[in-house]
């Protein structure tokens, strides 16, 4: 599901700061043992597992007392194991400008625009341009941190139909993280992720039957902050409902280092 790799304080962006550089490594492992049918029932999946790592470099700077911006680039690496084809490669990179506003010292609202051209290896590319506008929010209240986003992935048409699909459908998604700081270094958290994809269309502009997908998953994890400029988060997430997708049964992690 889009943006399911985020963790607590993802959008807890700074206030009145000098320029910052940041390296982030996201990743997940998903067991592909089960799949959701069109009617929402589950059955045996493709087996094996999918591993994804996403490396991000970002530059953050201030635009004033309460405004900031970020420029980021991300490169995904994917490995499919335990089934044929057993393969690995580089997916489509992502580039994004980010803009945020802090109405108070403890809250952040903002937006980003993810641009994903089809520059990855053929087996791991979407073979089209995907643009994803996203709105996000962060709030800190005492020991509680709430992070969330909502977005819409807008794919362009394929030059030629791929598996009978000429026009992929839009995907709406939302992600929420709620964390509680037990200490200055440890915060357990809960996660919720949702996505819905509409019907794709073929080369004759006809809607393709049974091409809609949806899924809702929840999970729990913990974030560790060894020192102020770094953090490590890890969580487990499992789908509670879905249709026409491989079931989420995943371990996520995120490592952040800033300088």
C-alpha positions in Angstrom: 0.0 0.0 0.0 1.3 3.5 -0.8 3.3 5.1 2.0 2.9 2.2 4.3 6.6 2.4 5.1 6.2 5.6 7.1 6.8 5.7 10.9 6.1 8.1 13.8 7.2 11.7 13.5 7.4 11.2 9.7 5.9 14.7 9.2 7.2 16.2 12.5 9.2 18.8 10.5 11.4 21.5 12.0 10.8 25.1 12.9 13.2 28.0 12.6 16.2 25.9 11.5 19.4 25.9 9.5 19.4 23.8 6.3 19.4 20.0 7.0 20.5 17.0 4.9 18.9 13.7 5.6 19.3 10.0 4.7 16.4 7.7 5.2 16.3 3.9 4.5 12.8 2.5 4.4 12.1 -1.2 3.9 9.7 -4.0 4.2 9.3 -7.8 4.0 5.9 -9.2 3.0 5.0 -12.9 3.2 3.0 -13.6 0.0 1.3 -16.7 1.3 -2.3 -15.4 1.1 -4.3 -13.4 -1.4 -7.7 -11.7 -1.3 -10.2 -12.7 -4.1 -12.5 -10.2 -5.7 -15.2 -11.0 -3.2 -12.9 -10.4 -0.2 -12.4 -14.1 0.6 -8.8 -15.3 1.2 -7.1 -18.1 -0.6 -3.5 -19.4 -1.2 -1.3 -16.7 -2.6 1.7 -16.8 -4.9 4.0 -18.0 -2.0 7.5 -16.8 -1.4 8.1 -13.2 -0.2 8.8 -9.7 -1.5 11.6 -7.6 -0.1 11.7 -3.9 -0.8 14.3 -1.3 0.3 13.8 2.4 -0.5 16.8 4.8 -0.1 16.0 8.5 0.3 18.2 11.6 0.2 16.6 14.9 1.2 17.5 18.5 1.7 15.4 20.7 4.0 15.5 24.4 4.4 13.5 27.2 6.0 11.3 29.7 4.1 10.5 31.8 7.1 9.6 31.5 10.8 6.9 28.9 10.2 7.4 27.7 6.6 9.8 25.1 5.2 10.5 23.1 2.1 12.2 19.9 1.2 13.6 18.4 -2.0 13.9 14.6 -2.0 14.9 11.7 -4.2 14.1 8.0 -3.6 15.3 4.8 -5.2 13.5 1.5 -4.6 15.2 -1.9 -4.7 13.0 -5.0 -4.9 13.7 -8.7 -4.5 11.2 -11.5 -5.1 12.2 -14.8 -3.4 10.8 -18.3 -2.9 9.0 -18.5 -6.2 9.5 -18.1 -10.0 10.7 -15.8 -11.3 13.1 -15.3 -8.4 14.5 -11.9 -9.3 15.7 -8.6 -8.0 16.2 -5.1 -9.4 15.8 -1.4 -9.3 12.3 0.1 -9.4 11.1 3.5 -10.7 12.8 6.3 -8.8 10.7 9.0 -7.1 11.4 12.8 -6.9 9.4 15.1 -4.7 9.1 18.7 -3.6 7.7 19.1 -0.1 6.2 22.3 1.5 5.0 22.6 5.1 3.6 25.1 7.5 3.7 25.0 11.3 0.6 26.8 12.8 2.0 26.0 16.3 5.3 24.7 17.6 3.8 21.3 18.0 1.8 20.9 14.8 2.7 20.6 11.1 0.5 20.6 8.0 1.9 20.3 4.5 1.8 18.8 1.0 4.2 17.0 -1.4 4.1 15.9 -5.0 5.7 12.6 -5.8 6.8 12.2 -9.4 7.8 8.7 -10.5 9.0 8.3 -14.0 9.4 4.9 -15.6 13.2 4.7 -15.3 13.5 1.4 -13.3 14.4 -2.0 -14.6 11.7 -3.5 -16.8 10.5 -6.2 -14.4 10.1 -3.7 -11.6 8.8 -0.7 -13.5 5.2 0.6 -13.8 6.1 1.5 -17.5 4.4 4.8 -17.1 4.6 8.1 -15.3 2.9 8.2 -11.9 2.2 11.5 -10.1 1.0 11.4 -6.5 -0.1 14.6 -4.6 -0.3 14.0 -0.9 -1.5 16.1 2.1 0.0 15.3 5.6 -0.4 16.3 9.2 1.6 15.9 12.4 0.7 16.8 16.0 2.4 16.3 19.4 0.3 16.5 22.5 2.2 15.7 25.7 3.6 12.2 25.1 1.4 11.4 22.1 2.5 11.9 18.5 -0.1 11.6 15.6 1.1 11.4 12.0 -1.1 11.0 9.0 -1.4 11.5 5.2 -3.9 11.1 2.4 -3.1 11.0 -1.2 -4.1 10.0 -4.8 -1.7 8.3 -7.2 -2.4 9.4 -10.8 -0.9 7.1 -13.4 -0.5 8.0 -17.1 -1.6 5.7 -19.9 0.7 3.0 -21.1 2.1 3.4 -24.6 0.9 -0.1 -25.4 -1.4 -2.3 -23.3 0.3 -4.4 -20.6 -1.7 -7.5 -19.6 -4.7 -5.9 -21.4 -4.4 -2.7 -19.4 -3.9 0.5 -21.4 -5.1 3.0 -18.7 -4.3 2.1 -15.1 -6.7 3.4 -12.5 -6.1 6.0 -9.8 -5.2 4.8 -6.3 -6.5 6.6 -3.2 -4.7 5.9 0.1 -4.3 7.0 3.7 -1.9 6.2 6.5 -2.0 7.0 10.2 0.6 6.5 13.0 -0.1 7.0 16.7 2.9 6.8 19.0 3.3 7.2 22.8 6.7 8.3 24.2 7.5 6.0 27.1 10.9 7.7 27.5 12.9 10.1 25.4 14.3 7.2 23.5 11.5 4.7 23.1 8.0 5.1 21.6 5.6 2.2 20.9 3.1 3.0 18.1 0.0 1.7 16.2 -0.4 1.9 12.5 -3.3 1.9 10.0 -3.1 1.8 6.2 -5.8 1.9 3.6 -5.9 1.9 -0.2 -8.5 1.7 -3.0 -7.8 1.4 -6.7 -10.5 1.8 -9.3 -11.1 -0.1 -12.5 -8.4 -0.1 -15.2 -9.3 0.3 -18.9 -8.2 -1.6 -22.0 -7.1 -0.3 -25.4 -10.7 0.1 -26.4 -11.4 2.3 -23.3 -13.6 -0.4 -21.8 -13.5 -1.0 -18.0 -11.7 -4.2 -17.2 -13.9 -6.5 -15.0 -12.5 -7.4 -11.6 -9.6 -4.9 -11.7 -10.6 -3.0 -8.6 -8.5 -3.5 -5.5 -8.8 -2.5 -1.9 -7.1 -3.3 1.4 -7.1 -2.2 5.0 -4.3 -3.2 7.4 -3.3 -2.4 11.0 -0.1 -3.0 12.9 2.1 -2.1 15.9 5.7 -1.3 16.4 8.3 0.7 18.3 10.7 3.6 17.5 14.1 4.0 19.1 16.0 7.3 19.2 19.7 6.5 20.0 20.6 10.3 19.6 18.7 13.4 18.5 19.6 13.2 14.8 18.8 9.5 14.3 16.0 7.0 14.8 15.1 3.4 14.0 11.5 2.2 13.7 10.2 -1.3 13.2 6.6 -2.6 13.0 4.4 -5.5 12.0 1.3 -5.0 10.0 -1.5 -7.4 8.8 -4.5 -6.9 6.6 -7.9 -7.0 8.1 -9.8 -6.9 4.8 -9.2 -6.6 1.1 -10.1 -7.5 -2.4 -8.1 -8.6 -5.5 -4.6 -8.1 -3.8 -1.9 -10.2 -2.2 -2.6 -9.9 1.6 -0.4 -7.6 3.6 1.6 -9.7 6.2 4.6 -7.5 6.6 7.4 -6.2 8.7 8.4 -2.6 8.1 11.4 -0.6 9.1 12.7 2.9 8.8 16.2 4.4 9.7 16.8 8.1 9.7 20.0 10.1 10.0 20.2 13.9 9.7 23.1 16.3 9.6 
